[in-house]
């Protein structure tokens, strides 16, 4: 009888692990269409940082390129990624905007 009780108790404890909630995970800079809409070609790098914030990822091989990346993984869902790449000329003026988010 004690063995049966121990087995049932162990089964109940282990089956409870399936209902553990998982946390949402956010990483990077939050990129919104409103922020992207504020960006204009001809802006300085300083102006861009006031709008977008300091980038998490810096390109060490190209000082004239800045990448903003944001990933979101809901606890029980699929991860999504947003990114925007900003290219500056040698004087630090924004010359190109690409990414997967629309303004």
Secondary structure, DSSP 8 states (H G I E B T S, - for coil): -HHHHHHHHHHHHHHGGGG-----EEEE----HHHHHH--TT-BHHHHHHHH-S-SEE-SS-TTEEEEEEEEE-TTS--EEEEEEEEE-TTSBEEEEEES---
